[in-house]
Amino acid sequence: MPIESITDATGAVIGQPARDTSEISKLDFMSLLVAQIQNQDPTSPMDNAEFTSQITQFTMLDEMAAMNEKLAESIMVSQSMNNTAMLALVGNSVTVEGNGLSLTEAGASENTINSQGPGQAVIEVKDADGNVVDTFAADITAGLNDITWDGTDSNGETFPDGDYTMEVTVTNGGFDVPFNVLQTGAVEGLRYENNVAVVMVNGHEFYVSEIYKVS
């Protein structure tokens, strides 16, 4: 009668996750090598150089797997250390992109104009309702230029404490100069998004990579 071939069981072990057969394991590699040796032609055995090459490949596979495992562990440790270090930002002042400013008894928070060239900046300060409460000008250079509002009007009267915004234009010889406005505020909170730190400043969220400086 016909004899059915005997094969090794390859099903998943009960209680264990199913094996991913799309990747070859070290055990698979060694099994293939042993099978190749057992089934080689006795009259034409495997060349020593070829055998050595396959053993070398097996060793490299083993070493690469170990290196990948150590690299993954190193990345996890590094991310953990970075995330812990980011906690120190809470409560500190940072400079990020934005035109918001706050006025308190201590004065107005600092803003910065990051200009691509020299020129004259005209700054309009607006209250929470969008009303222009003060206008002033400043000569700026290419790069970062700190701008601080004195919190008073043309008569020297101090405006009430609260949140304000800056509307800025920069021109040079009648031509617009590209720029962006930065705001400085305290880090009010911190969260993580895909292992990346996100800080809350003046009610808005920014990635840590978007911080220009820490005061």
SERO-4910 file (N, C-alpha, C, O; in steps of 0.05 Angstrom, whole numbers):
BEGIN
 pado doro    nc1    nc2    nc3   cac1   cac2   cac3    cc1    cc2    cc3    oc1    oc2    oc3
  Met    A     17    -24      0      0      0      0     18     25      0     41     23      8
  Pro    A      7     47     -9     24     71    -10     30     81     17     14     80     36
  Ile    A     55     91     20     64    101     46     65    132     44     79    143     27
  Glu    A     51    145     62     50    174     62     76    185     74     88    173     92
  Ser    A     86    206     63    111    218     72    107    229    100     85    238    108
  Ile    A    128    229    116    127    239    143    140    267    143    162    271    133
  Thr    A    125    286    154    135    313    156    135    323    184    121    313    201
  Asp    A    152    343    189    153    355    216    128    372    220    119    386    201
  Ala    A    118    372    244     95    390    250    105    419    251    125    425    263
  Thr    A     89    436    238     97    464    238     75    482    249     77    507    248
  Gly    A     55    470    261     33    486    272     42    500    297     63    494    309
  Ala    A     26    520    305     33    536    329     29    519    354     10    503    356
  Val    A     46    524    374     43    510    399     21    524    415     18    548    415
  Ile    A      4    507    428    -18    518    443     -8    537    464     10    531    479
  Gly    A    -21    561    465    -13    581    485      9    599    476     16    618    490
  Gln    A     21    594    452     43    610    442     34    625    417     17    614    402
  Pro    A     44    648    411     37    663    387     46    648    362     66    634    362
  Ala    A     30    650    340     37    637    315     64    648    305     70    671    307
  Arg    A     79    630    293    105    638    283    103    653    257     86    646    240
  Asp    A    120    673    253    121    688    228    139    673    209    163    674    211
  Thr    A    126    660    189    141    644    170    153    661    148    167    650    130
  Ser    A    149    687    148    160    704    127    190    710    132    203    720    114
  Glu    A    200    704    156    228    709    162    242    682    170    230    666    183
  Ile    A    267    679    160    282    655    167    296    658    193    307    679    199
  Ser    A    295    638    210    308    639    236    335    626    235    342    614    215
  Lys    A    350    629    257    376    616    259    373    586    257    390    572    245
  Leu    A    352    575    270    347    546    269    341    537    241    350    515    233
  Asp    A    326    552    226    320    546    198    345    545    182    350    526    166
  Phe    A    363    565    186    388    566    171    405    542    176    416    530    158
  Met    A    408    534    202    424    511    209    412    485    198    426    468    189
  Ser    A    385    483    199    372    459    189    377    456    159    382    434    150
  Leu    A    375    478    144    381    477    116    410    469    110    415    453     92
  Leu    A    428    479    126    456    473    122    462    443    128    476    430    113
  Val    A    450    433    149    453    404    156    441    387    134    453    367    126
  Ala    A    417    394    125    404    378    104    421    378     78    422    358     64
  Gln    A    434    401     73    450    403     49    475    384     51    482    371     32
  Ile    A    487    383     75    509    365     79    501    336     77    515    320     65
  Gln    A    478    329     90    469    301     90    461    291     62    464    268     56
  Asn    A    453    309     45    443    301     19    462    308     -4    454    307    -28
  Gln    A    486    315      2    505    321    -19    514    296    -33    513    274    -22
  Asp    A    524    299    -57    534    277    -73    561    268    -62    580    284    -62
  Pro    A    564    243    -53    589    233    -41    612    235    -61    635    239    -54
  Thr    A    605    233    -87    627    234   -107    635    262   -114    656    267   -126
  Ser    A    618    282   -105    625    310   -110    616    326    -85    597    341    -86
  Pro    A    631    323    -63    624    336    -39    626    367    -41    638    378    -59
  Met    A    613    380    -22    613    409    -21    642    420    -19    658    409     -4
  Asp    A    647    441    -34    673    453    -34    678    466     -6    660    478      5
  Asn    A    703    464      4    709    475     30    703    505     31    693    515     51
  Ala    A    710    520     10    706    548      9    676    555     11    669    574     24
  Glu    A    660    539     -3    631    544     -3    620    538     25    603    553     35
  Phe    A    629    516     37    620    509     64    628    531     84    611    539    101
  Thr    A    652    540     82    662    562    100    645    587     96    639    601    116
  Ser    A    639    593     71    623    617     65    595    615     78    585    635     89
  Gln    A    583    592     77    556    589     89    558    590    119    540    602    132
  Ile    A    579    579    131    582    581    160    586    610    168    575    620    189
  Thr    A    601    625    152    606    654    157    580    669    156    575    687    172
  Gln    A    563    663    136    537    676    134    520    671    158    506    688    168
  Phe    A    521    646    168    505    638    192    515    655    216    499    665    231
  Thr    A    541    657    219    553    672    241    545    701    240    538    714    260
  Met    A    547    713    215    539    741    212    510    745    218    503    766    229
  Leu    A    493    726    210    464    728    216    460    729    246    444    745    256
  Asp    A    474    712    261    471    711    290    481    737    302    468    748    320
  Glu    A    504    748    293    514    772    304    497    796    298    493    814    315
  Met    A    486    797    274    468    819    266    443    819    283    433    841    291
  Ala    A    432    795    288    408    794    305    414    804    333    397    819    345
  Ala    A    437    797    344    445    807    371    449    837    371    441    851    390
  Met    A    462    848    349    466    877    347    440    892    345    437    913    358
  Asn    A    421    881    330    395    894    327    380    895    354    367    915    360
  Glu    A    383    874    369    369    873    395    382    893    414    367    907    428
  Lys    A    408    895    414    422    915    431    416    943    423    413    961    439
  Leu    A    414    948    396    408    974    386    380    983    394    376   1006    402
  Ala    A    361    964    393    333    970    401    332    978    431    318    996    439
  Glu    A    348    963    447    349    969    476    361    996    480    352   1011    498
  Ser    A    382   1002    465    396   1028    468    378   1051    461    377   1072    475
  Ile    A    362   1048    440    343   1069    431    322   1074    452    315   1097    458
  Met    A    312   1052    464    291   1054    485    302   1069    510    289   1086    521
  Val    A    327   1063    517    340   1076    540    344   1106    534    339   1123    551
  Ser    A    353   1112    509    358   1139    502    332   1155    502    331   1178    511
  Gln    A    310   1144    491    284   1157    491    274   1162    519    263   1184    525
  Ser    A    278   1143    537    270   1146    564    285   1169    578    273   1184    593
  Met    A    311   1170    573    327   1192    585    319   1219    574    317   1238    589
  Asn    A    314   1220    548    306   1246    535    279   1255    546    275   1279    552
  Asn    A    260   1236    549    234   1243    559    235   1253    588    221   1272    595
  Thr    A    253   1240    604    256   1249    631    268   1277    632    260   1294    648
  Ala    A    288   1282    614    301   1309    613    281   1331    605    283   1353    615
  Met    A    261   1324    588    242   1344    579    224   1354    601    214   1376    600
  Leu    A    221   1338    623    205   1347    645    216   1372    658    201   1388    670
  Ala    A    242   1377    655    254   1401    667    245   1426    653    248   1448    663
  Leu    A    232   1424    629    223   1448    615    198   1460    628    193   1484    626
  Val    A    183   1444    642    158   1453    654    164   1476    674    180   1472    692
  Gly    A    151   1498    670    156   1521    688    176   1541    677    177   1564    686
  Asn    A    193   1532    659    213   1550    647    202   1565    623    182   1557    611
  Ser    A    214   1588    617    206   1603    594    220   1594    569    244   1589    569
  Val    A    205   1592    547    216   1583    522    206   1602    500    186   1616    503
  Thr    A    221   1604    478    214   1620    455    205   1603    432    221   1585    423
  Val    A    181   1607    423    170   1591    401    157   1610    381    154   1634    386
  Glu    A    148   1600    358    135   1617    338    108   1625    348     92   1609    358
  Gly    A    101   1650    344     75   1661    352     76   1690    359     98   1701    364
  Asn    A     54   1704    358     53   1733    362     39   1741    388     32   1764    391
  Gly    A     36   1722    406     22   1728    431     41   1741    451     65   1736    450
  Leu    A     30   1757    469     46   1768    491     28   1773    515      3   1776    511
  Ser    A     39   1773    538     23   1778    562     34   1801    578     59   1805    579
  Leu    A     16   1817    589     24   1841    605     17   1836    634     -6   1830    640
  Thr    A     37   1839    652     33   1836    680     45   1859    695     56   1878    682
  Glu    A     44   1859    721     57   1880    737     87   1882    731     99   1903    734
  Ala    A     99   1859    724    128   1858    719    134   1869    691    158   1873    685
  Gly    A    114   1874    674    119   1883    647    108   1864    627     96   1844    633
  Ala    A    114   1870    601    105   1853    579    125   1831    573    149   1835    576
  Ser    A    115   1808    565    132   1786    557    147   1793    531    138   1811    516
  Glu    A    169   1780    527    186   1787    504    177   1774    479    168   1751    478
  Asn    A    180   1789    457    175   1778    430    201   1781    414    218   1797    421
  Thr    A    203   1766    393    227   1767    376    218   1766    346    201   1751    339
  Ile    A    231   1783    331    226   1783    302    250   1769    289    273   1779    291
  Asn    A    244   1747    275    265   1732    261    264   1740    232    247   1730    217
  Ser    A    281   1759    224    280   1771    198    301   1760    179    324   1754    187
  Gln    A    294   1758    154    313   1748    133    331   1771    123    349   1766    107
  Gly    A    326   1795    131    342   1817    122    337   1842    140    319   1842    156
  Pro    A    353   1863    137    349   1887    153    325   1903    143    316   1899    120
  Gly    A    315   1920    160    293   1937    152    280   1950    176    292   1950    198
  Gln    A    257   1962    172    242   1974    194    217   1959    199    202   1953    181
  Ala    A    213   1952    224    189   1938    232    169   1957    244    176   1974    261
  Val    A    144   1955    236    122   1970    248    105   1950    263     95   1930    252
  Ile    A    102   1954    289     88   1935    307     62   1947    317     62   1969    329
  Glu    A     40   1934    312     14   1941    324      7   1922    346      8   1898    342
  Val    A      1   1933    369     -6   1916    392    -37   1917    395    -49   1938    395
  Lys    A    -49   1893    396    -78   1890    397    -86   1877    423    -72   1859    433
  Asp    A   -109   1885    433   -120   1873    457   -135   1847    450   -135   1839    427
  Ala    A   -147   1835    470   -161   1809    466   -185   1812    447   -193   1792    435
  Asp    A   -195   1836    444   -218   1841    425   -209   1848    397   -226   1853    380
  Gly    A   -182   1850    393   -172   1857    366   -169   1886    361   -163   1895    339
  Asn    A   -173   1903    382   -170   1932    379   -140   1940    382   -126   1929    399
  Val    A   -131   1957    364   -104   1967    365   -101   1986    388   -115   2006    390
  Val    A    -83   1980    407    -79   1996    431    -53   2012    430    -50   2032    444
  Asp    A    -35   2004    413    -10   2018    411      4   2011    385      1   1988    375
  Thr    A     20   2030    374     35   2025    350     63   2037    354     65   2060    363
  Phe    A     84   2022    347    111   2033    349    128   2020    327    121   2000    316
  Ala    A    151   2032    322    170   2022    301    197   2016    313    204   2026    335
  Ala    A    211   1998    299    238   1991    308    255   1983    284    246   1969    266
  Asp    A    280   1992    284    299   1983    264    310   1956    271    318   1951    294
  Ile    A    310   1938    252    319   1910    257    340   1902    237    343   1914    216
  Thr    A    355   1882    244    376   1870    227    368   1842    219    348   1831    229
  Ala    A    383   1830    201    377   1803    193    383   1785    217    403   1788    231
  Gly    A    365   1766    222    368   1748    245    347   1753    266    326   1763    261
  Leu    A    354   1747    291    336   1749    314    338   1777    326    360   1786    333
  Asn    A    315   1790    329    314   1817    341    293   1817    364    269   1812    359
  Asp    A    302   1821    388    284   1822    411    268   1847    411    278   1869    408
  Ile    A    241   1844    414    223   1867    415    206   1865    440    193   1845    445
  Thr    A    207   1885    457    191   1885    481    174   1910    483    183   1933    481
  Trp    A    148   1906    486    129   1928    488    130   1939    516    133   1925    536
  Asp    A    129   1966    518    130   1978    545    104   1978    560    103   1985    584
  Gly    A     83   1969    547     57   1966    561     42   1992    565     23   1993    581
  Thr    A     51   2014    551     38   2040    555     29   2051    528     38   2043    507
  Asp    A     11   2071    530      3   2084    505     19   2109    501     39   2114    515
  Ser    A     12   2126    481     27   2150    474     28   2170    497     45   2188    498
  Asn    A      9   2169    516      7   2187    538     21   2176    563     21   2189    584
  Gly    A     33   2152    560     47   2141    583     29   2126    602     37   2117    623
  Glu    A      3   2122    594    -15   2107    611    -11   2077    607     -7   2067    585
  Thr    A    -11   2063    630     -6   2034    629    -32   2019    623    -52   2025    635
  Phe    A    -30   2001    605    -54   1984    598    -58   1963    619    -39   1956    633
  Pro    A    -82   1953    622    -88   1933    642    -74   1906    636    -69   1900    613
  Asp    A    -68   1891    657    -56   1865    653    -75   1847    636    -99   1849    638
  Gly    A    -62   1830    620    -78   1812    604    -62   1801    580    -38   1805    578
  Asp    A    -76   1789    562    -64   1777    538    -68   1796    514    -89   1806    509
  Tyr    A    -46   1800    499    -46   1817    476    -32   1802    453    -21   1781    457
  Thr    A    -34   1814    429    -20   1802    405     -6   1824    390    -12   1848    393
  Met    A     14   1816    374     29   1835    358     24   1829    328     26   1807    320
  Glu    A     18   1850    313     16   1848    284     39   1864    273     42   1888    278
  Val    A     57   1851    257     82   1862    249     84   1863    219     76   1845    205
  Thr    A     96   1885    209    104   1887    181    133   1896    180    142   1912    197
  Val    A    149   1885    161    177   1893    159    182   1900    130    176   1885    112
  Thr    A    193   1924    126    198   1934     99    227   1946     98    238   1953    118
  Asn    A    237   1947     73    263   1959     68    262   1972     41    261   1958     20
  Gly    A    263   1998     40    262   2013     14    236   2008     -1    235   2008    -25
  Gly    A    214   2004     14    188   2000      2    182   1971     -5    161   1965    -15
  Phe    A    201   1953      0    197   1925     -6    193   1909     20    206   1915     41
  Asp    A    176   1889     19    171   1872     42    195   1854     47    207   1843     29
  Val    A    201   1851     72    223   1833     81    211   1808     94    195   1811    113
  Pro    A    218   1784     85    206   1760     98    215   1758    127    238   1764    134
  Phe    A    197   1749    145    203   1747    173    182   1729    186    162   1722    174
  Asn    A    187   1722    211    167   1709    228    170   1719    256    192   1727    265
  Val    A    148   1720    271    148   1731    298    148   1708    318    135   1687    315
  Leu    A    164   1711    339    167   1691    360    156   1703    386    157   1727    390
  Gln    A    146   1685    403    135   1693    428    149   1678    451    159   1656    446
  Thr    A    151   1690    474    164   1677    497    143   1673    519    128   1691    526
  Gly    A    142   1649    529    123   1643    550    131   1619    566    149   1604    558
  Ala    A    119   1615    589    126   1592    606    113   1567    596     91   1567    585
  Val    A    128   1545    599    117   1518    591     97   1510    612    104   1506    635
  Glu    A     72   1509    604     50   1503    622     45   1474    626     33   1465    646
  Gly    A     53   1458    607     48   1429    609     65   1414    588     78   1426    571
  Leu    A     65   1388    591     82   1371    574     68   1344    569     57   1332    588
  Arg    A     67   1335    545     57   1309    538     74   1296    517     91   1310    505
  Tyr    A     70   1270    512     86   1256    492     68   1246    469     47   1235    474
  Glu    A     77   1250    445     63   1240    421     82   1223    405    101   1234    392
  Asn    A     77   1197    404     96   1178    390    124   1182    401    143   1183    385
  Asn    A    127   1183    427    153   1186    441    166   1213    435    190   1216    440
  Val    A    151   1233    424    162   1260    419    149   1279    439    124   1279    442
  Ala    A    165   1295    453    154   1314    473    140   1337    459    149   1348    439
  Val    A    116   1344    470    100   1366    461     95   1384    485     85   1375    505
  Val    A    102   1410    482     98   1429    505     75   1447    500     68   1453    477
  Met    A     63   1457    522     41   1476    520     52   1503    528     62   1507    550
  Val    A     50   1523    510     59   1550    515     37   1570    507     28   1569    484
  Asn    A     29   1587    525      8   1607    520    -17   1594    508    -30   1606    490
  Gly    A    -24   1570    517    -48   1557    508    -46   1542    482    -65   1532    472
  His    A    -21   1541    470    -17   1527    445      5   1506    448     22   1508    465
  Glu    A      3   1485    432     22   1463    433     44   1466    412     39   1474    390
  Phe    A     68   1459    421     91   1460    403    109   1436    408    112   1427    430
  Tyr    A    121   1425    386    140   1404    389    166   1416    401    172   1439    396
  Val    A    181   1400    416    205   1410    428    225   1420    407    240   1439    411
  Ser    A    224   1407    383    242   1416    361    235   1444    351    251   1456    337
  Glu    A    211   1455    358    203   1481    349    211   1503    369    206   1527    364
  Ile    A    224   1495    391    234   1515    410    259   1528    400    279   1514    393
  Tyr    A    260   1555    399    283   1570    390    304   1572    413    328   1569    408
  Lys    A    294   1578    437    312   1580    459    297   1576    485    273   1579    486
  Val    A    312   1570    507    301   1566    533    313   1588    551    337   1591    552
  Ser    A    296   1604    564    305   1626    581    310   1616    609    318   1632    626
***
